[in-house]
């Protein structure tokens, strides 16, 4: 999952490199900058729509029904699969 929010060109130029970046790559030469990587990053965010739909459905059922039949699920993931 891409945790980096989508940034426009102006935001990318002002976006600081992470705090670990200066020390982690000492001695490694890169011909591109951190902002170059951001500029070439995809504009789409990863989304697991089927899982999200199942979770939303389970959440609504849990809050609107007196009980939810999940066929003996032991985890939330199993419960989502049973709905």
C-alpha positions, 0 to 999 in steps of 0.5 A, a space after each residue: 500500500 502506498 502510504 505517501 499521499 499524492 502531491 502536486 509538483 509544488 508540494 513535491 518540491 517542498 516535501 522534505 526527505 524522510 529523517 532516515 534518508 541522509 544517514 541510511 545511504 551514506 556512500 551510495 551515489 544516486 543520480 536522482 533526488 528524493 523529489 524526482 522519485 516523488 515526481 515519478 511515483 504513480 498517481 493512483 492509490 492502492 485500494 482493496 475495494 472488495 475487502 473494504 466493501 465487506 468490512 463496511 457491510 460487516 460494520 453496518 450489520 454489527 451496529 444495526 442488528 442485534 446479532 450477526 450470523 457468521 457461521 462460527 468465525 473466530 476472526 474479523 477477517 473470517 466474519 467478513 468472508 462469511 457475509 
